[in-house]
Amino acid sequence: MNEKVSILGCGNWGLALATVLSNNEDDVLIYARNQDEVSEINDFHTCEKYLGSMKLKENIKATNYLFDAIKDTDFIIIALPVSVIEEVLLRITPSKVKDKTFIIASKGMYKGETIFELVHKIFKSNDIAILSGPSFSKYVLEKKITCVVSASNKLSVAKEVQMLFHNSYFRVYTSSDYKGVEFCGAMKNVIALGAGIIEGYGAGSNARAALISRGLHEMNKYRIAIGIRKDTIFGLTGVGDLVLTATDRTSRNYSLGFYLGQGKSLEDAKILVKSTAESINTLKEIYKISTKHGIDSPIIKTLYQIIYENQPIEIAVKLLMNRKAKNEF
C-alpha cells in the first residue's frame, strides 16, 4: 500500500506491528523515548533489547521527537503502556493530526475510561480503530499465522485498517463492535492473571481450565452494562485472546500471576516479568464497573482482594471454592 505509519511505542508489540507494516512495503516511523534505541534502529536496523539479533527492514525508522513522529503520517498507532498514553497524547496538538487515523493497539483501561474513550476525548474529530486479538508479538515477528480484528464505530475505518495490516500471515477481520473488542482485550488480561496465579499456586490444570471457562462466563456478564455483542465475546478478541493469554507463559499477565502464585510480592513479580503487565490497573477498573452495575463477578472480586486487599491466595481460593453450590448458567 506504501502508506506512511507512525507507531507510538517501541516495545515488543510496537516493533511486531512495525515488521508487519514494513513487510507490506509501508514506511514506518517509531516514536521512542530512549535515544539509544532510536540510534540502534536507525544506524544498525536492530533493537537487541526486544528483538535479539533480528534485523529490521530499512523502511522502519525511529525518532524521539514526538512532533516528527506524527507530522508526515497517515496512521498513528498507539502501542504504549496504558499508564502513559494520556500524557503522550496531551502533547499532541489536535490541529496537527486533523486528518489522521488513530489505531489503538494497547489493551487496558485507564482512570475509568477505555483507551478509545480517552483518544476520542482528546481528538474529537479523528477516526479511531481498535486492533486486537490473540497475537503474541514473538510469533508475529516470526511470521507465524496470526488472526486479529480491526474494530471501529465506522466500518469504513475498520476496513481501511484491515487493508493496512492484512497479508499472508497476518489475517485481519473487521467488526463494528469496537466497545466489545476493546473490553474483551482488556478483561482477558485480568483472567490471564488469575490463571497464572492458579498455576503458580500449584492448583493444577483442572483448576486453570475451570477458571478460564468461568472467566469467560464472567466476561459475558458485562455484555449488557458495556454494550457488547455476544459474538464478540466468543470470537477472536474474546475467547480466542483469552485462551492464548491464559495458557502460555509468553503472556506477561499470565507470568505475573504465576510468580504471585509462587509467593512472590507484586513488586518482585513485576521485576521478573521485565515488561508492563496491564492486568493490575485494568483489574481495578473492571472491579469498579462490577460494583457500579451490581455484576456478580466472583473471579474479579477474588483477584481484587488478592492484589489490592492483600488477601492470602490460599484463603482467597478457599473462599472462592466454598461459595454456595449453584447451576452452571
Helices and strands as residue ranges (DSSP letters): E 4-8, H 12-23, E 27-31, H 35-44, H 48-51, E 60-63, H 66-71, E 75-78, H 82-89, G 94-97, E 101-104, E 109-110, E 113-114, H 115-122, E 128-132, H 137-141, E 146-151, H 155-165, E 170-175, H 178-201, H 205-221, H 223-226, H 230-233, I 236-240, H 241-245, H 252-261, H 266-273, H 279-293, H 298-308, H 313-321
